[in-house]
């Protein structure tokens, strides 16, 4: 955290770290999106397998 708050001296000094921080945030958001998509697929497949026996039991 100290690396993020320390360099606040000049405009040129702030430009490079901010681009790096923006890139890091974009990469983290992309990874989070991929993880959430995988979780969604897992939950949907688990939900589908749980619902199928229940649906058969209530249909008859």
CHARMM internal coordinates of N, CA and C (Angstrom, degrees):
IC EDIT
DIST 1 N 1 CA 1.4479
DIST 1 CA 1 C 1.5260
ANGL 1 N 1 CA 1 C 110.74
DIST 1 C 2 N 1.3161
ANGL 1 CA 1 C 2 N 118.93
DIHE 1 N 1 CA 1 C 2 N -32.24
DIST 2 N 2 CA 1.4542
ANGL 1 C 2 N 2 CA 120.67
DIHE 1 CA 1 C 2 N 2 CA -177.37
DIST 2 CA 2 C 1.5237
ANGL 2 N 2 CA 2 C 111.56
DIHE 1 C 2 N 2 CA 2 C -64.71
DIST 2 C 3 N 1.3320
ANGL 2 CA 2 C 3 N 118.02
DIHE 2 N 2 CA 2 C 3 N -29.45
DIST 3 N 3 CA 1.4595
ANGL 2 C 3 N 3 CA 120.63
DIHE 2 CA 2 C 3 N 3 CA 178.48
DIST 3 CA 3 C 1.5250
ANGL 3 N 3 CA 3 C 111.02
DIHE 2 C 3 N 3 CA 3 C -65.08
DIST 3 C 4 N 1.3192
ANGL 3 CA 3 C 4 N 117.23
DIHE 3 N 3 CA 3 C 4 N -32.53
DIST 4 N 4 CA 1.4563
ANGL 3 C 4 N 4 CA 120.84
DIHE 3 CA 3 C 4 N 4 CA -177.07
DIST 4 CA 4 C 1.5226
ANGL 4 N 4 CA 4 C 112.04
DIHE 3 C 4 N 4 CA 4 C -76.12
DIST 4 C 5 N 1.3104
ANGL 4 CA 4 C 5 N 118.38
DIHE 4 N 4 CA 4 C 5 N -34.36
DIST 5 N 5 CA 1.4563
ANGL 4 C 5 N 5 CA 120.87
DIHE 4 CA 4 C 5 N 5 CA -174.58
DIST 5 CA 5 C 1.5246
ANGL 5 N 5 CA 5 C 112.77
DIHE 4 C 5 N 5 CA 5 C -93.23
DIST 5 C 6 N 1.3163
ANGL 5 CA 5 C 6 N 119.38
DIHE 5 N 5 CA 5 C 6 N -22.89
DIST 6 N 6 CA 1.4554
ANGL 5 C 6 N 6 CA 121.62
DIHE 5 CA 5 C 6 N 6 CA -174.28
DIST 6 CA 6 C 1.5331
ANGL 6 N 6 CA 6 C 114.33
DIHE 5 C 6 N 6 CA 6 C -70.25
DIST 6 C 7 N 1.3389
ANGL 6 CA 6 C 7 N 121.78
DIHE 6 N 6 CA 6 C 7 N -52.78
DIST 7 N 7 CA 1.4695
ANGL 6 C 7 N 7 CA 119.53
DIHE 6 CA 6 C 7 N 7 CA -172.84
DIST 7 CA 7 C 1.5280
ANGL 7 N 7 CA 7 C 113.50
DIHE 6 C 7 N 7 CA 7 C -78.48
DIST 7 C 8 N 1.3401
ANGL 7 CA 7 C 8 N 115.99
DIHE 7 N 7 CA 7 C 8 N 91.38
DIST 8 N 8 CA 1.4661
ANGL 7 C 8 N 8 CA 121.48
DIHE 7 CA 7 C 8 N 8 CA 176.22
DIST 8 CA 8 C 1.5247
ANGL 8 N 8 CA 8 C 109.50
DIHE 7 C 8 N 8 CA 8 C -135.49
DIST 8 C 9 N 1.3492
ANGL 8 CA 8 C 9 N 116.15
DIHE 8 N 8 CA 8 C 9 N 53.33
DIST 9 N 9 CA 1.4567
ANGL 8 C 9 N 9 CA 118.75
DIHE 8 CA 8 C 9 N 9 CA -175.14
DIST 9 CA 9 C 1.5206
ANGL 9 N 9 CA 9 C 112.20
DIHE 8 C 9 N 9 CA 9 C -101.91
DIST 9 C 10 N 1.3227
ANGL 9 CA 9 C 10 N 117.92
DIHE 9 N 9 CA 9 C 10 N -60.69
DIST 10 N 10 CA 1.4606
ANGL 9 C 10 N 10 CA 120.36
DIHE 9 CA 9 C 10 N 10 CA -176.01
DIST 10 CA 10 C 1.5087
ANGL 10 N 10 CA 10 C 112.21
DIHE 9 C 10 N 10 CA 10 C -122.03
DIST 10 C 11 N 1.3470
ANGL 10 CA 10 C 11 N 115.96
DIHE 10 N 10 CA 10 C 11 N 165.40
DIST 11 N 11 CA 1.4605
ANGL 10 C 11 N 11 CA 120.30
DIHE 10 CA 10 C 11 N 11 CA 179.87
DIST 11 CA 11 C 1.5211
ANGL 11 N 11 CA 11 C 112.03
DIHE 10 C 11 N 11 CA 11 C -62.47
DIST 11 C 12 N 1.3315
ANGL 11 CA 11 C 12 N 117.72
DIHE 11 N 11 CA 11 C 12 N -42.28
DIST 12 N 12 CA 1.4620
ANGL 11 C 12 N 12 CA 121.26
DIHE 11 CA 11 C 12 N 12 CA -179.93
DIST 12 CA 12 C 1.5206
ANGL 12 N 12 CA 12 C 110.70
DIHE 11 C 12 N 12 CA 12 C -67.97
DIST 12 C 13 N 1.3139
ANGL 12 CA 12 C 13 N 116.67
DIHE 12 N 12 CA 12 C 13 N -35.64
DIST 13 N 13 CA 1.4606
ANGL 12 C 13 N 13 CA 120.62
DIHE 12 CA 12 C 13 N 13 CA 179.78
DIST 13 CA 13 C 1.5237
ANGL 13 N 13 CA 13 C 110.73
DIHE 12 C 13 N 13 CA 13 C -68.03
DIST 13 C 14 N 1.3294
ANGL 13 CA 13 C 14 N 117.85
DIHE 13 N 13 CA 13 C 14 N -30.81
DIST 14 N 14 CA 1.4588
ANGL 13 C 14 N 14 CA 120.95
DIHE 13 CA 13 C 14 N 14 CA -179.00
DIST 14 CA 14 C 1.5285
ANGL 14 N 14 CA 14 C 111.41
DIHE 13 C 14 N 14 CA 14 C -82.80
DIST 14 C 15 N 1.3261
ANGL 14 CA 14 C 15 N 118.53
DIHE 14 N 14 CA 14 C 15 N -26.96
DIST 15 N 15 CA 1.4634
ANGL 14 C 15 N 15 CA 121.14
DIHE 14 CA 14 C 15 N 15 CA -174.78
DIST 15 CA 15 C 1.5272
ANGL 15 N 15 CA 15 C 111.49
DIHE 14 C 15 N 15 CA 15 C -65.22
DIST 15 C 16 N 1.3154
ANGL 15 CA 15 C 16 N 118.23
DIHE 15 N 15 CA 15 C 16 N -46.28
DIST 16 N 16 CA 1.4654
ANGL 15 C 16 N 16 CA 121.04
DIHE 15 CA 15 C 16 N 16 CA -177.83
DIST 16 CA 16 C 1.5304
ANGL 16 N 16 CA 16 C 112.02
DIHE 15 C 16 N 16 CA 16 C -65.70
DIST 16 C 17 N 1.3276
ANGL 16 CA 16 C 17 N 120.18
DIHE 16 N 16 CA 16 C 17 N -49.68
DIST 17 N 17 CA 1.4653
ANGL 16 C 17 N 17 CA 119.22
DIHE 16 CA 16 C 17 N 17 CA 178.90
DIST 17 CA 17 C 1.5203
ANGL 17 N 17 CA 17 C 112.99
DIHE 16 C 17 N 17 CA 17 C -62.79
DIST 17 C 18 N 1.3321
ANGL 17 CA 17 C 18 N 118.32
DIHE 17 N 17 CA 17 C 18 N -34.49
DIST 18 N 18 CA 1.4599
ANGL 17 C 18 N 18 CA 119.42
DIHE 17 CA 17 C 18 N 18 CA -179.00
DIST 18 CA 18 C 1.5252
ANGL 18 N 18 CA 18 C 110.73
DIHE 17 C 18 N 18 CA 18 C -67.55
DIST 18 C 19 N 1.3212
ANGL 18 CA 18 C 19 N 118.15
DIHE 18 N 18 CA 18 C 19 N -36.23
DIST 19 N 19 CA 1.4621
ANGL 18 C 19 N 19 CA 120.32
DIHE 18 CA 18 C 19 N 19 CA 176.21
DIST 19 CA 19 C 1.5180
ANGL 19 N 19 CA 19 C 110.06
DIHE 18 C 19 N 19 CA 19 C -66.50
DIST 19 C 20 N 1.3147
ANGL 19 CA 19 C 20 N 116.99
DIHE 19 N 19 CA 19 C 20 N -40.06
DIST 20 N 20 CA 1.4582
ANGL 19 C 20 N 20 CA 120.89
DIHE 19 CA 19 C 20 N 20 CA 177.50
DIST 20 CA 20 C 1.5136
ANGL 20 N 20 CA 20 C 111.16
DIHE 19 C 20 N 20 CA 20 C -64.85
DIST 20 C 21 N 1.3155
ANGL 20 CA 20 C 21 N 116.68
DIHE 20 N 20 CA 20 C 21 N -40.10
DIST 21 N 21 CA 1.4558
ANGL 20 C 21 N 21 CA 121.31
DIHE 20 CA 20 C 21 N 21 CA 179.37
DIST 21 CA 21 C 1.5208
ANGL 21 N 21 CA 21 C 110.34
DIHE 20 C 21 N 21 CA 21 C -67.23
DIST 21 C 22 N 1.3289
ANGL 21 CA 21 C 22 N 116.50
DIHE 21 N 21 CA 21 C 22 N -41.34
DIST 22 N 22 CA 1.4632
ANGL 21 C 22 N 22 CA 120.32
DIHE 21 CA 21 C 22 N 22 CA 177.79
DIST 22 CA 22 C 1.5273
ANGL 22 N 22 CA 22 C 110.44
DIHE 21 C 22 N 22 CA 22 C -61.41
DIST 22 C 23 N 1.3237
ANGL 22 CA 22 C 23 N 116.82
DIHE 22 N 22 CA 22 C 23 N -43.76
DIST 23 N 23 CA 1.4695
ANGL 22 C 23 N 23 CA 120.67
DIHE 22 CA 22 C 23 N 23 CA 178.53
DIST 23 CA 23 C 1.5216
ANGL 23 N 23 CA 23 C 110.13
DIHE 22 C 23 N 23 CA 23 C -62.65
DIST 23 C 24 N 1.3342
ANGL 23 CA 23 C 24 N 117.40
DIHE 23 N 23 CA 23 C 24 N -42.32
DIST 24 N 24 CA 1.4657
ANGL 23 C 24 N 24 CA 120.60
DIHE 23 CA 23 C 24 N 24 CA 178.53
DIST 24 CA 24 C 1.5196
ANGL 24 N 24 CA 24 C 110.91
DIHE 23 C 24 N 24 CA 24 C -61.28
DIST 24 C 25 N 1.3205
ANGL 24 CA 24 C 25 N 116.09
DIHE 24 N 24 CA 24 C 25 N -43.31
DIST 25 N 25 CA 1.4626
ANGL 24 C 25 N 25 CA 119.78
DIHE 24 CA 24 C 25 N 25 CA -179.35
DIST 25 CA 25 C 1.5255
ANGL 25 N 25 CA 25 C 110.76
DIHE 24 C 25 N 25 CA 25 C -64.96
DIST 25 C 26 N 1.3341
ANGL 25 CA 25 C 26 N 117.51
DIHE 25 N 25 CA 25 C 26 N -40.54
DIST 26 N 26 CA 1.4609
ANGL 25 C 26 N 26 CA 120.67
DIHE 25 CA 25 C 26 N 26 CA 178.16
DIST 26 CA 26 C 1.5251
ANGL 26 N 26 CA 26 C 110.81
DIHE 25 C 26 N 26 CA 26 C -63.14
DIST 26 C 27 N 1.3367
ANGL 26 CA 26 C 27 N 116.57
DIHE 26 N 26 CA 26 C 27 N -41.69
DIST 27 N 27 CA 1.4596
ANGL 26 C 27 N 27 CA 120.21
DIHE 26 CA 26 C 27 N 27 CA 178.97
DIST 27 CA 27 C 1.5219
ANGL 27 N 27 CA 27 C 111.06
DIHE 26 C 27 N 27 CA 27 C -66.15
DIST 27 C 28 N 1.3257
ANGL 27 CA 27 C 28 N 117.01
DIHE 27 N 27 CA 27 C 28 N -41.02
DIST 28 N 28 CA 1.4645
ANGL 27 C 28 N 28 CA 120.47
DIHE 27 CA 27 C 28 N 28 CA 178.29
DIST 28 CA 28 C 1.5233
ANGL 28 N 28 CA 28 C 111.33
DIHE 27 C 28 N 28 CA 28 C -64.80
DIST 28 C 29 N 1.3289
ANGL 28 CA 28 C 29 N 116.97
DIHE 28 N 28 CA 28 C 29 N -41.28
DIST 29 N 29 CA 1.4646
ANGL 28 C 29 N 29 CA 120.11
DIHE 28 CA 28 C 29 N 29 CA 178.49
DIST 29 CA 29 C 1.5263
ANGL 29 N 29 CA 29 C 111.05
DIHE 28 C 29 N 29 CA 29 C -66.00
DIST 29 C 30 N 1.3234
ANGL 29 CA 29 C 30 N 117.20
DIHE 29 N 29 CA 29 C 30 N -38.19
DIST 30 N 30 CA 1.4645
ANGL 29 C 30 N 30 CA 120.02
DIHE 29 CA 29 C 30 N 30 CA 177.56
DIST 30 CA 30 C 1.5257
ANGL 30 N 30 CA 30 C 110.44
DIHE 29 C 30 N 30 CA 30 C -65.13
DIST 30 C 31 N 1.3323
ANGL 30 CA 30 C 31 N 116.80
DIHE 30 N 30 CA 30 C 31 N -41.67
DIST 31 N 31 CA 1.4642
ANGL 30 C 31 N 31 CA 120.09
DIHE 30 CA 30 C 31 N 31 CA 178.08
DIST 31 CA 31 C 1.5237
ANGL 31 N 31 CA 31 C 110.97
DIHE 30 C 31 N 31 CA 31 C -65.94
DIST 31 C 32 N 1.3253
ANGL 31 CA 31 C 32 N 116.77
DIHE 31 N 31 CA 31 C 32 N -40.58
DIST 32 N 32 CA 1.4646
ANGL 31 C 32 N 32 CA 120.78
DIHE 31 CA 31 C 32 N 32 CA 177.87
DIST 32 CA 32 C 1.5221
ANGL 32 N 32 CA 32 C 110.52
DIHE 31 C 32 N 32 CA 32 C -62.97
DIST 32 C 33 N 1.3219
ANGL 32 CA 32 C 33 N 116.50
DIHE 32 N 32 CA 32 C 33 N -42.82
DIST 33 N 33 CA 1.4609
ANGL 32 C 33 N 33 CA 120.73
DIHE 32 CA 32 C 33 N 33 CA 178.88
DIST 33 CA 33 C 1.5271
ANGL 33 N 33 CA 33 C 110.77
DIHE 32 C 33 N 33 CA 33 C -61.79
DIST 33 C 34 N 1.3287
ANGL 33 CA 33 C 34 N 117.11
DIHE 33 N 33 CA 33 C 34 N -42.27
DIST 34 N 34 CA 1.4630
ANGL 33 C 34 N 34 CA 120.63
DIHE 33 CA 33 C 34 N 34 CA 178.49
DIST 34 CA 34 C 1.5240
ANGL 34 N 34 CA 34 C 110.76
DIHE 33 C 34 N 34 CA 34 C -64.29
DIST 34 C 35 N 1.3353
ANGL 34 CA 34 C 35 N 116.69
DIHE 34 N 34 CA 34 C 35 N -41.76
DIST 35 N 35 CA 1.4638
ANGL 34 C 35 N 35 CA 120.23
DIHE 34 CA 34 C 35 N 35 CA 178.82
DIST 35 CA 35 C 1.5184
ANGL 35 N 35 CA 35 C 111.29
DIHE 34 C 35 N 35 CA 35 C -64.57
DIST 35 C 36 N 1.3149
ANGL 35 CA 35 C 36 N 116.81
DIHE 35 N 35 CA 35 C 36 N -41.93
DIST 36 N 36 CA 1.4649
ANGL 35 C 36 N 36 CA 120.10
DIHE 35 CA 35 C 36 N 36 CA 179.45
DIST 36 CA 36 C 1.5240
ANGL 36 N 36 CA 36 C 111.23
DIHE 35 C 36 N 36 CA 36 C -66.54
DIST 36 C 37 N 1.3215
ANGL 36 CA 36 C 37 N 116.98
DIHE 36 N 36 CA 36 C 37 N -37.11
DIST 37 N 37 CA 1.4624
ANGL 36 C 37 N 37 CA 120.11
DIHE 36 CA 36 C 37 N 37 CA 177.28
DIST 37 CA 37 C 1.5229
ANGL 37 N 37 CA 37 C 110.67
DIHE 36 C 37 N 37 CA 37 C -64.30
DIST 37 C 38 N 1.3364
ANGL 37 CA 37 C 38 N 116.32
DIHE 37 N 37 CA 37 C 38 N -42.90
DIST 38 N 38 CA 1.4619
ANGL 37 C 38 N 38 CA 119.91
DIHE 37 CA 37 C 38 N 38 CA 178.20
DIST 38 CA 38 C 1.5240
ANGL 38 N 38 CA 38 C 110.76
DIHE 37 C 38 N 38 CA 38 C -64.73
DIST 38 C 39 N 1.3169
ANGL 38 CA 38 C 39 N 117.11
DIHE 38 N 38 CA 38 C 39 N -39.92
DIST 39 N 39 CA 1.4617
ANGL 38 C 39 N 39 CA 121.07
DIHE 38 CA 38 C 39 N 39 CA 177.45
DIST 39 CA 39 C 1.5173
ANGL 39 N 39 CA 39 C 110.72
DIHE 38 C 39 N 39 CA 39 C -63.74
DIST 39 C 40 N 1.3257
ANGL 39 CA 39 C 40 N 116.51
DIHE 39 N 39 CA 39 C 40 N -40.99
DIST 40 N 40 CA 1.4611
ANGL 39 C 40 N 40 CA 121.03
DIHE 39 CA 39 C 40 N 40 CA 178.96
DIST 40 CA 40 C 1.5256
ANGL 40 N 40 CA 40 C 110.74
DIHE 39 C 40 N 40 CA 40 C -61.81
DIST 40 C 41 N 1.3274
ANGL 40 CA 40 C 41 N 116.28
DIHE 40 N 40 CA 40 C 41 N -44.14
DIST 41 N 41 CA 1.4630
ANGL 40 C 41 N 41 CA 120.26
DIHE 40 CA 40 C 41 N 41 CA 178.66
DIST 41 CA 41 C 1.5246
ANGL 41 N 41 CA 41 C 109.85
DIHE 40 C 41 N 41 CA 41 C -62.25
DIST 41 C 42 N 1.3228
ANGL 41 CA 41 C 42 N 116.58
DIHE 41 N 41 CA 41 C 42 N -43.62
DIST 42 N 42 CA 1.4611
ANGL 41 C 42 N 42 CA 120.09
DIHE 41 CA 41 C 42 N 42 CA 179.47
DIST 42 CA 42 C 1.5142
ANGL 42 N 42 CA 42 C 112.39
DIHE 41 C 42 N 42 CA 42 C -63.36
DIST 42 C 43 N 1.3178
ANGL 42 CA 42 C 43 N 116.58
DIHE 42 N 42 CA 42 C 43 N -43.01
DIST 43 N 43 CA 1.4625
ANGL 42 C 43 N 43 CA 119.83
DIHE 42 CA 42 C 43 N 43 CA 179.75
DIST 43 CA 43 C 1.5190
ANGL 43 N 43 CA 43 C 111.64
DIHE 42 C 43 N 43 CA 43 C -67.70
DIST 43 C 44 N 1.3182
ANGL 43 CA 43 C 44 N 116.40
DIHE 43 N 43 CA 43 C 44 N -38.92
DIST 44 N 44 CA 1.4693
ANGL 43 C 44 N 44 CA 118.98
DIHE 43 CA 43 C 44 N 44 CA 179.30
DIST 44 CA 44 C 1.5264
ANGL 44 N 44 CA 44 C 110.96
DIHE 43 C 44 N 44 CA 44 C -65.82
DIST 44 C 45 N 1.3321
ANGL 44 CA 44 C 45 N 116.90
DIHE 44 N 44 CA 44 C 45 N -40.70
DIST 45 N 45 CA 1.4650
ANGL 44 C 45 N 45 CA 119.03
DIHE 44 CA 44 C 45 N 45 CA 179.81
DIST 45 CA 45 C 1.5243
ANGL 45 N 45 CA 45 C 110.46
DIHE 44 C 45 N 45 CA 45 C -68.95
DIST 45 C 46 N 1.3130
ANGL 45 CA 45 C 46 N 117.74
DIHE 45 N 45 CA 45 C 46 N -36.66
DIST 46 N 46 CA 1.4607
ANGL 45 C 46 N 46 CA 121.31
DIHE 45 CA 45 C 46 N 46 CA 176.69
DIST 46 CA 46 C 1.5157
ANGL 46 N 46 CA 46 C 110.10
DIHE 45 C 46 N 46 CA 46 C -68.02
DIST 46 C 47 N 1.3151
ANGL 46 CA 46 C 47 N 117.22
DIHE 46 N 46 CA 46 C 47 N -42.58
DIST 47 N 47 CA 1.4581
ANGL 46 C 47 N 47 CA 121.41
DIHE 46 CA 46 C 47 N 47 CA 178.70
DIST 47 CA 47 C 1.5090
ANGL 47 N 47 CA 47 C 111.73
DIHE 46 C 47 N 47 CA 47 C -64.64
DIST 47 C 48 N 1.3273
ANGL 47 CA 47 C 48 N 117.77
DIHE 47 N 47 CA 47 C 48 N -38.29
DIST 48 N 48 CA 1.4618
ANGL 47 C 48 N 48 CA 121.40
DIHE 47 CA 47 C 48 N 48 CA -179.93
DIST 48 CA 48 C 1.5230
ANGL 48 N 48 CA 48 C 110.21
DIHE 47 C 48 N 48 CA 48 C -66.86
DIST 48 C 49 N 1.3346
ANGL 48 CA 48 C 49 N 117.26
DIHE 48 N 48 CA 48 C 49 N -40.77
DIST 49 N 49 CA 1.4616
ANGL 48 C 49 N 49 CA 119.11
DIHE 48 CA 48 C 49 N 49 CA -179.46
DIST 49 CA 49 C 1.5206
ANGL 49 N 49 CA 49 C 110.97
DIHE 48 C 49 N 49 CA 49 C -71.10
DIST 49 C 50 N 1.3181
ANGL 49 CA 49 C 50 N 117.81
DIHE 49 N 49 CA 49 C 50 N -29.85
DIST 50 N 50 CA 1.4629
ANGL 49 C 50 N 50 CA 120.62
DIHE 49 CA 49 C 50 N 50 CA 177.66
DIST 50 CA 50 C 1.5224
ANGL 50 N 50 CA 50 C 111.09
DIHE 49 C 50 N 50 CA 50 C -75.02
DIST 50 C 51 N 1.3265
ANGL 50 CA 50 C 51 N 116.69
DIHE 50 N 50 CA 50 C 51 N -36.56
DIST 51 N 51 CA 1.4638
ANGL 50 C 51 N 51 CA 120.35
DIHE 50 CA 50 C 51 N 51 CA -176.87
DIST 51 CA 51 C 1.5210
ANGL 51 N 51 CA 51 C 112.38
DIHE 50 C 51 N 51 CA 51 C -73.44
DIST 51 C 52 N 1.3076
ANGL 51 CA 51 C 52 N 116.63
DIHE 51 N 51 CA 51 C 52 N -34.90
DIST 52 N 52 CA 1.4618
ANGL 51 C 52 N 52 CA 119.34
DIHE 51 CA 51 C 52 N 52 CA -174.66
DIST 52 CA 52 C 1.5289
ANGL 52 N 52 CA 52 C 112.60
DIHE 51 C 52 N 52 CA 52 C -57.37
DIST 52 C 53 N 1.3380
ANGL 52 CA 52 C 53 N 120.23
DIHE 52 N 52 CA 52 C 53 N -50.29
DIST 53 N 53 CA 1.4622
ANGL 52 C 53 N 53 CA 118.43
DIHE 52 CA 52 C 53 N 53 CA 178.13
DIST 53 CA 53 C 1.5255
ANGL 53 N 53 CA 53 C 111.97
DIHE 52 C 53 N 53 CA 53 C -63.68
DIST 53 C 54 N 1.3187
ANGL 53 CA 53 C 54 N 117.82
DIHE 53 N 53 CA 53 C 54 N -36.71
DIST 54 N 54 CA 1.4569
ANGL 53 C 54 N 54 CA 121.01
DIHE 53 CA 53 C 54 N 54 CA 179.16
DIST 54 CA 54 C 1.5119
ANGL 54 N 54 CA 54 C 111.74
DIHE 53 C 54 N 54 CA 54 C -66.37
DIST 54 C 55 N 1.3199
ANGL 54 CA 54 C 55 N 116.83
DIHE 54 N 54 CA 54 C 55 N -39.04
DIST 55 N 55 CA 1.4623
ANGL 54 C 55 N 55 CA 120.90
DIHE 54 CA 54 C 55 N 55 CA 179.42
DIST 55 CA 55 C 1.5232
ANGL 55 N 55 CA 55 C 110.85
DIHE 54 C 55 N 55 CA 55 C -65.64
DIST 55 C 56 N 1.3317
ANGL 55 CA 55 C 56 N 115.95
DIHE 55 N 55 CA 55 C 56 N -39.41
DIST 56 N 56 CA 1.4608
ANGL 55 C 56 N 56 CA 119.53
DIHE 55 CA 55 C 56 N 56 CA 179.26
DIST 56 CA 56 C 1.5231
ANGL 56 N 56 CA 56 C 110.77
DIHE 55 C 56 N 56 CA 56 C -66.07
DIST 56 C 57 N 1.3455
ANGL 56 CA 56 C 57 N 115.78
DIHE 56 N 56 CA 56 C 57 N -37.30
DIST 57 N 57 CA 1.4562
ANGL 56 C 57 N 57 CA 119.60
DIHE 56 CA 56 C 57 N 57 CA -178.49
DIST 57 CA 57 C 1.5101
ANGL 57 N 57 CA 57 C 112.58
DIHE 56 C 57 N 57 CA 57 C -69.71
DIST 57 C 58 N 1.3277
ANGL 57 CA 57 C 58 N 117.88
DIHE 57 N 57 CA 57 C 58 N -34.48
DIST 58 N 58 CA 1.4627
ANGL 57 C 58 N 58 CA 120.60
DIHE 57 CA 57 C 58 N 58 CA -178.27
DIST 58 CA 58 C 1.5204
ANGL 58 N 58 CA 58 C 111.89
DIHE 57 C 58 N 58 CA 58 C -85.14
DIST 58 C 59 N 1.3282
ANGL 58 CA 58 C 59 N 117.72
DIHE 58 N 58 CA 58 C 59 N -19.84
DIST 59 N 59 CA 1.4655
ANGL 58 C 59 N 59 CA 120.15
DIHE 58 CA 58 C 59 N 59 CA -177.38
DIST 59 CA 59 C 1.5310
ANGL 59 N 59 CA 59 C 111.17
DIHE 58 C 59 N 59 CA 59 C -73.39
DIST 59 C 60 N 1.3166
ANGL 59 CA 59 C 60 N 117.27
DIHE 59 N 59 CA 59 C 60 N -30.36
DIST 60 N 60 CA 1.4491
ANGL 59 C 60 N 60 CA 119.61
DIHE 59 CA 59 C 60 N 60 CA -174.71
DIST 60 CA 60 C 1.4470
ANGL 60 N 60 CA 60 C 110.87
DIHE 59 C 60 N 60 CA 60 C -101.22
END
COOR INIT
IC SEED 1 N 1 CA 1 C
IC BUILD
